[in-house]
Amino acid sequence: MNNKIKKSIAGLLVVSTAFSGALATATLVAPNSNLITSVSAKEQGHITINANIGDNGEVQSLAGKKFNVYKIFDAENSVGMESINYTMNPAYEKSLKKVTGKDTEYAIIDYIQTMNNNTVINNVEAPQLNESRYSNFRYFIENLRNMLVADKAEPTQVITVPASAKESYTLDVPFGWYVIDEITNVVGEHSASSLCMVNTANPNVFINIKSDFPVIQKQIREDDLRTSVGKEHDGWNDVGDYEIGQTVPYRYLTYVPNINGYSSYYFSMHDRMDKALTFNPDSVVVKIGDKTLVKDIDYKVVTEGIPSDETFQIQITDLKATVNKYFFKEYEGANPEMEKFYGQKIVVEYNATLNENAQLDTGHPGFENDVKLEYSNNPDSDGTGETGETPWDTVVCFTFRLNGVKVNDQTPERLLEGAKFRLYSDSSCTQEVYVKEASAGDGYTVINRDSVKGDEAPAEAVEMVSDADGLFNIVGLDSQTYYLKETKAPAGYRLLKDPIKIDIKAIYDDENRENYIKGDGATDKTLKKLEATASFKEFYYGKYNEYNNNLLTDVENGSMNIKVVNKVGSKLPATGSTMTVILVGAGTAMMATALFKRKKEDK
């Protein structure tokens, strides 16, 4: 997906260093920008290019951008600064004549001036307002740029913006009318190319690059303690934990970039999931502003014919047409097209299920889910020919396990087989957390209620039984409170009638919750600690005994160890002495003898 095709014709900027009553000065801009080196001249002008600030408030750096700079006309101001005169650069005469269809210098200048909707007269120093991205002038400049390239006209200079110039860059140039053509290789990069930029430097001109490109953020919604998680205290952040079988909510946050100047705009979200996550295609909801898009009309959910490392894509083939349909219908058919205010918030929500593959990797490293955005980044193309990509953005989720063992209270302990248990999520033990035999042969796997239809227990649900080694492991637990209830004690032992309360608490790094970095789940930068407490209530020797145990945990394996103890019971007491027993035995023998004798006499 990182095809890096050389972009020979990108954005174009035309700048005049000395323009007034003759040629229009216009700044036509779009997505990307590179700049220029200084040039000495009798009359020195300055062109300052300012970086674009995206709708998310982030500066889209100029550093590394590359431009061809063409000084199309020399410019000369009058003494009183009330007028300006242009002289055609012979190097570009051929291209100018072809594009304008005019044969003389004055005819060419006058032709260009007919496209000036913001004429400045009698004040060379007055700012020249920009022409629309949809104006005839904008298309003229692009045609001129194309002709310069076709005629193999050498640029006046080629500029690469230094790494230090992120927010703005100023170049020194002679007075003149300049076309600046961005030639940055933006295909496949997290950037976008600018439209043609045009203006007069006489002596100073400021140009705001509109090389807008979108960004995307992925989030996961924590189901526990939502009001204390996330910037909006609604559970949306970068980290979560869930039971196996539970529905895991995800969302993307992005926005509509400034797509004025594009004929169409491709916008596709690429998603890749860990094998422990199962995507639910029917759960996808796409909103732009307050409008809910229609599946298969406004967007498509694609799961086939995509790269093998991706799970699905949500494709909006033409974002511009979609946004215009919902927000700017009154401008439909306008010629020339009207400039519009973009920047609408885009929210995509969907969910996945944490599946049984998760039983193999409780604790670290967690289960990651990534997204990247592919988007049009060249306003000169048709919206599908050249695209850029954002970096991948990643979130992570975890699940845990309880390693249980059933023993008696003797020394050494005896491992007890045959004890039966059920797990619940409430203290009254009415909401059972169903389990089934683990497919990996390691105890039991949770069946979250999200995977259960109706109120009936799923067919594969079983009661847990301690094995010959006394073990009963439960895999796929959330960070929450559970109640473990013994339903049948081992033969010869008293049943524990009160459930054992088990509190599981996963502790995460606050900064990592808001800005998870791919791979951090395998370290202590995200899941830092795992704590668990078991609360017991027992009845022996005529009284209740309540106590808490801090369980031994292993954050790497996401495990907690619990020991459930049954006390050894003794025989109930008996009455009488040893002699009484002897006499009772003798009496019984005498009665048996007499009875035998009588039966014999009767015969």
TAGIQUI-V942097 format. One record per residue. RES is the residue in three letters. SS is DSSP state (h for helix, s for strand, l for the rest). OMEGA is omega as a letter, one per 20 degrees, with the letter a starting at -180 (NA if undefined). BURIAL is I if it has 9 or more other C-alpha atoms within 8 Angstrom, else O. Layout:
RES/SS/OMEGA/BURIAL, RES/SS/OMEGA/BURIAL
This chain:
MET/l/a/O, ASN/l/r/O, ASN/l/a/O, LYS/l/a/I, ILE/l/a/O, LYS/l/a/O, LYS/l/a/I, SER/l/r/O, ILE/l/a/I, ALA/l/a/I, GLY/l/a/I, LEU/s/a/I, LEU/s/r/I, VAL/s/a/I, VAL/s/r/I, SER/s/r/I, THR/l/r/I, ALA/l/a/I, PHE/l/r/I, SER/l/a/I, GLY/l/a/I, ALA/l/a/I, LEU/l/r/I, ALA/l/r/I, THR/l/a/I, ALA/l/r/I, THR/l/r/I, LEU/l/a/I, VAL/l/r/I, ALA/l/a/I, PRO/l/a/I, ASN/l/a/I, SER/l/r/I, ASN/l/a/I, LEU/s/b/I, ILE/l/r/I, THR/l/a/I, SER/l/r/O, VAL/l/r/O, SER/l/a/O, ALA/l/r/O, LYS/l/r/O, GLU/l/a/O, GLN/s/r/I, GLY/s/a/I, HIS/s/r/I, ILE/s/r/I, THR/s/r/I, ILE/s/r/I, ASN/s/a/I, ALA/l/r/I, ASN/s/r/I, ILE/s/a/I, GLY/l/r/I, ASP/l/r/O, ASN/l/r/O, GLY/l/a/O, GLU/l/r/O, VAL/s/r/I, GLN/s/a/I, SER/l/r/I, LEU/l/a/I, ALA/l/r/I, GLY/l/a/I, LYS/l/a/I, LYS/s/a/I, PHE/s/r/I, ASN/s/a/I, VAL/s/r/I, TYR/s/r/I, LYS/s/a/I, ILE/s/r/I, PHE/s/r/I, ASP/s/a/I, ALA/s/r/I, GLU/s/r/I, ASN/s/r/I, SER/l/a/I, VAL/l/a/O, GLY/l/r/O, MET/l/r/I, GLU/l/a/I, SER/l/r/I, ILE/s/a/I, ASN/s/a/I, TYR/s/r/I, THR/s/a/O, MET/s/r/I, ASN/l/a/I, PRO/h/a/O, ALA/h/a/O, TYR/h/a/I, GLU/h/a/I, LYS/h/a/O, SER/h/a/I, LEU/h/a/I, LYS/h/a/I, LYS/h/a/I, VAL/h/a/I, THR/h/a/I, GLY/l/a/O, LYS/l/a/O, ASP/l/a/O, THR/l/a/O, GLU/h/a/O, TYR/h/a/O, ALA/h/r/I, ILE/h/a/I, ILE/h/a/I, ASP/h/r/I, TYR/h/r/I, ILE/h/a/I, GLN/h/r/I, THR/l/r/O, MET/l/a/I, ASN/l/r/I, ASN/l/a/O, ASN/l/a/I, THR/l/r/I, VAL/l/a/I, ILE/l/r/I, ASN/l/r/I, ASN/l/a/I, VAL/l/a/I, GLU/l/r/O, ALA/l/r/O, PRO/l/r/O, GLN/l/r/I, LEU/l/a/O, ASN/l/r/I, GLU/l/a/I, SER/l/r/O, ARG/l/a/I, TYR/l/a/I, SER/l/r/I, ASN/h/r/O, PHE/h/r/I, ARG/h/a/I, TYR/h/r/I, PHE/h/a/I, ILE/h/r/I, GLU/h/r/I, ASN/h/r/I, LEU/h/r/I, ARG/h/r/I, ASN/h/a/I, MET/h/r/I, LEU/h/r/I, VAL/h/a/O, ALA/h/r/O, ASP/l/a/O, LYS/l/r/O, ALA/l/a/I, GLU/l/r/O, PRO/l/r/I, THR/l/r/O, GLN/s/r/I, VAL/s/a/I, ILE/s/r/I, THR/s/a/I, VAL/l/r/I, PRO/l/a/O, ALA/l/a/O, SER/l/a/O, ALA/l/a/I, LYS/l/a/I, GLU/l/r/I, SER/s/r/I, TYR/s/a/I, THR/s/r/I, LEU/s/r/I, ASP/s/a/I, VAL/s/r/I, PRO/s/r/I, PHE/l/r/I, GLY/s/r/I, TRP/s/a/I, TYR/s/r/I, VAL/s/a/I, ILE/s/a/I, ASP/s/r/I, GLU/s/r/I, ILE/l/r/I, THR/l/r/I, ASN/l/a/I, VAL/l/a/I, VAL/l/a/I, GLY/l/a/I, GLU/l/r/I, HIS/l/a/I, SER/l/r/I, ALA/l/a/I, SER/l/a/I, SER/l/r/I, LEU/l/r/I, CYS/l/r/I, MET/s/a/I, VAL/s/r/I, ASN/s/r/I, THR/s/r/I, ALA/s/a/I, ASN/l/j/I, PRO/l/a/I, ASN/s/r/I, VAL/s/r/I, PHE/s/a/O, ILE/s/r/I, ASN/s/r/I, ILE/l/r/I, LYS/l/a/I, SER/l/a/I, ASP/l/r/I, PHE/l/a/I, PRO/l/r/I, VAL/l/a/O, ILE/l/r/I, GLN/s/r/I, LYS/s/r/I, GLN/s/r/I, ILE/s/a/I, ARG/s/r/I, GLU/l/a/I, ASP/l/a/I, ASP/l/r/O, LEU/l/a/O, ARG/h/a/I, THR/h/r/O, SER/h/a/O, VAL/l/r/I, GLY/l/a/I, LYS/l/a/O, GLU/l/r/O, HIS/l/r/I, ASP/l/r/I, GLY/l/a/I, TRP/s/a/I, ASN/s/a/I, ASP/l/a/I, VAL/s/r/I, GLY/s/r/I, ASP/s/a/I, TYR/l/r/I, GLU/l/r/I, ILE/l/a/I, GLY/l/a/I, GLN/l/r/I, THR/s/a/I, VAL/s/a/I, PRO/s/r/I, TYR/s/r/I, ARG/s/r/I, TYR/s/r/I, LEU/s/r/I, THR/s/a/I, TYR/s/r/I, VAL/l/r/I, PRO/l/r/I, ASN/l/a/I, ILE/l/r/I, ASN/l/a/O, GLY/l/r/I, TYR/l/r/I, SER/l/r/O, SER/l/a/I, TYR/l/r/I, TYR/l/a/I, PHE/s/a/I, SER/s/r/I, MET/s/a/I, HIS/s/a/I, ASP/s/r/I, ARG/s/a/I, MET/s/r/I, ASP/l/a/O, LYS/l/r/O, ALA/l/r/I, LEU/s/r/I, THR/s/a/I, PHE/s/r/I, ASN/s/a/I, PRO/s/a/O, ASP/s/a/O, SER/s/a/O, VAL/s/r/I, VAL/s/a/I, VAL/s/r/I, LYS/s/r/I, ILE/s/a/I, GLY/l/r/O, ASP/l/a/O, LYS/s/r/O, THR/s/a/O, LEU/l/a/I, VAL/l/r/O, LYS/s/r/O, ASP/l/r/O, ILE/l/r/O, ASP/l/a/I, TYR/s/r/I, LYS/s/r/I, VAL/s/a/I, VAL/s/r/I, THR/l/a/O, GLU/l/r/O, GLY/l/r/O, ILE/l/r/I, PRO/l/a/O, SER/l/a/O, ASP/l/r/O, GLU/l/a/I, THR/l/r/I, PHE/s/r/I, GLN/s/r/I, ILE/s/a/I, GLN/s/r/I, ILE/s/a/I, THR/l/r/I, ASP/l/a/I, LEU/h/a/I, LYS/h/r/I, ALA/h/a/I, THR/h/r/I, VAL/h/r/I, ASN/h/a/I, LYS/h/a/O, TYR/h/a/O, PHE/h/a/O, PHE/l/a/I, LYS/h/a/O, GLU/h/r/O, TYR/h/a/O, GLU/l/r/O, GLY/l/r/O, ALA/l/r/O, ASN/l/j/O, PRO/l/a/O, GLU/l/a/O, MET/l/r/O, GLU/l/a/O, LYS/l/r/O, PHE/l/r/O, TYR/l/a/O, GLY/l/a/I, GLN/l/a/O, LYS/s/r/I, ILE/s/r/I, VAL/s/r/I, VAL/s/r/I, GLU/s/r/I, TYR/s/r/I, ASN/s/r/I, ALA/s/r/I, THR/s/r/I, LEU/s/a/I, ASN/l/a/I, GLU/h/r/I, ASN/h/a/O, ALA/h/a/I, GLN/h/a/I, LEU/h/a/O, ASP/l/r/I, THR/l/a/I, GLY/l/r/I, HIS/l/j/I, PRO/l/a/I, GLY/l/a/I, PHE/s/a/I, GLU/s/r/I, ASN/s/a/I, ASP/s/r/I, VAL/s/r/I, LYS/s/a/I, LEU/s/r/I, GLU/s/a/I, TYR/s/r/I, SER/s/r/I, ASN/l/r/I, ASN/l/a/I, PRO/l/r/I, ASP/l/r/I, SER/l/a/I, ASP/l/r/I, GLY/l/r/I, THR/l/a/I, GLY/l/a/O, GLU/l/a/I, THR/s/r/I, GLY/s/a/I, GLU/s/r/I, THR/l/r/I, PRO/l/r/O, TRP/l/r/O, ASP/s/a/I, THR/s/r/I, VAL/s/a/I, VAL/s/r/I, CYS/s/a/I, PHE/s/r/I, THR/l/a/I, PHE/s/a/I, ARG/s/r/I, LEU/s/r/I, ASN/s/a/I, GLY/s/r/I, VAL/s/a/I, LYS/s/a/I, VAL/s/r/I, ASN/s/a/I, ASP/l/a/I, GLN/l/r/O, THR/l/i/O, PRO/l/r/O, GLU/l/r/O, ARG/l/r/I, LEU/s/a/I, LEU/l/r/I, GLU/l/r/I, GLY/l/r/I, ALA/l/a/I, LYS/s/a/I, PHE/s/r/I, ARG/s/a/I, LEU/s/a/I, TYR/s/r/I, SER/l/r/I, ASP/l/a/I, SER/l/r/I, SER/l/r/O, CYS/l/r/I, THR/l/a/O, GLN/l/a/O, GLU/s/r/I, VAL/l/a/I, TYR/s/r/I, VAL/s/r/I, LYS/s/r/I, GLU/s/a/I, ALA/l/r/I, SER/l/r/O, ALA/l/r/O, GLY/l/a/O, ASP/l/r/O, GLY/l/a/I, TYR/s/r/I, THR/s/r/I, VAL/s/r/I, ILE/s/a/I, ASN/l/a/I, ARG/h/r/I, ASP/h/a/O, SER/h/a/O, VAL/l/r/I, LYS/l/r/O, GLY/l/a/O, ASP/l/a/O, GLU/l/r/O, ALA/l/r/O, PRO/l/a/O, ALA/l/a/O, GLU/l/a/O, ALA/l/a/I, VAL/l/r/O, GLU/l/a/O, MET/s/a/I, VAL/s/r/I, SER/l/a/I, ASP/l/a/I, ALA/l/r/I, ASP/l/r/I, GLY/l/a/I, LEU/s/r/I, PHE/s/a/I, ASN/s/r/I, ILE/s/a/I, VAL/s/r/I, GLY/s/a/I, LEU/s/r/I, ASP/l/r/I, SER/l/a/I, GLN/l/r/O, THR/s/r/I, TYR/s/r/I, TYR/s/a/I, LEU/s/a/I, LYS/s/r/I, GLU/s/a/I, THR/s/r/I, LYS/s/r/I, ALA/l/r/I, PRO/l/a/I, ALA/l/r/O, GLY/l/a/O, TYR/l/r/I, ARG/l/r/I, LEU/l/r/I, LEU/l/a/I, LYS/l/a/O, ASP/l/a/O, PRO/l/r/I, ILE/s/r/I, LYS/s/a/I, ILE/s/r/I, ASP/s/r/I, ILE/s/a/I, LYS/s/r/I, ALA/s/a/I, ILE/s/a/I, TYR/s/r/I, ASP/l/a/I, ASP/h/a/O, GLU/h/a/O, ASN/h/r/I, ARG/h/a/I, GLU/h/a/I, ASN/l/a/O, TYR/l/r/I, ILE/l/a/O, LYS/l/r/I, GLY/l/a/O, ASP/h/a/I, GLY/h/r/I, ALA/h/a/O, THR/l/r/I, ASP/l/r/I, LYS/l/a/I, THR/l/r/I, LEU/s/a/I, LYS/s/a/I, LYS/s/r/I, LEU/s/a/I, GLU/s/r/I, ALA/s/r/I, THR/s/r/I, ALA/s/r/I, SER/s/a/I, PHE/s/r/I, LYS/s/a/I, GLU/s/r/I, PHE/s/r/I, TYR/s/r/O, TYR/l/r/O, GLY/l/r/O, LYS/s/r/O, TYR/s/r/O, ASN/s/r/I, GLU/s/r/O, TYR/s/r/O, ASN/s/r/O, ASN/s/r/O, ASN/s/a/O, LEU/l/r/I, LEU/s/a/O, THR/s/r/I, ASP/s/a/I, VAL/l/a/I, GLU/l/a/O, ASN/l/a/I, GLY/l/a/I, SER/s/r/I, MET/s/a/I, ASN/s/r/I, ILE/s/r/I, LYS/s/r/O, VAL/s/a/O, VAL/s/r/O, ASN/s/r/I, LYS/l/r/I, VAL/l/r/O, GLY/l/r/O, SER/l/r/O, LYS/l/r/O, LEU/l/a/O, PRO/l/r/O, ALA/l/a/O, THR/l/r/O, GLY/l/a/O, SER/l/r/O, THR/h/a/O, MET/h/r/O, THR/h/r/O, VAL/h/a/I, ILE/h/a/O, LEU/h/r/O, VAL/h/r/O, GLY/h/a/O, ALA/h/r/O, GLY/h/a/O, THR/h/r/O, ALA/h/a/O, MET/h/a/O, MET/h/r/O, ALA/h/a/O, THR/h/a/O, ALA/h/a/O, LEU/h/a/O, PHE/h/a/O, LYS/h/a/O, ARG/h/r/O, LYS/h/a/O, LYS/h/r/O, GLU/h/a/O, ASP/h/r/O, LYS/l/NA/O
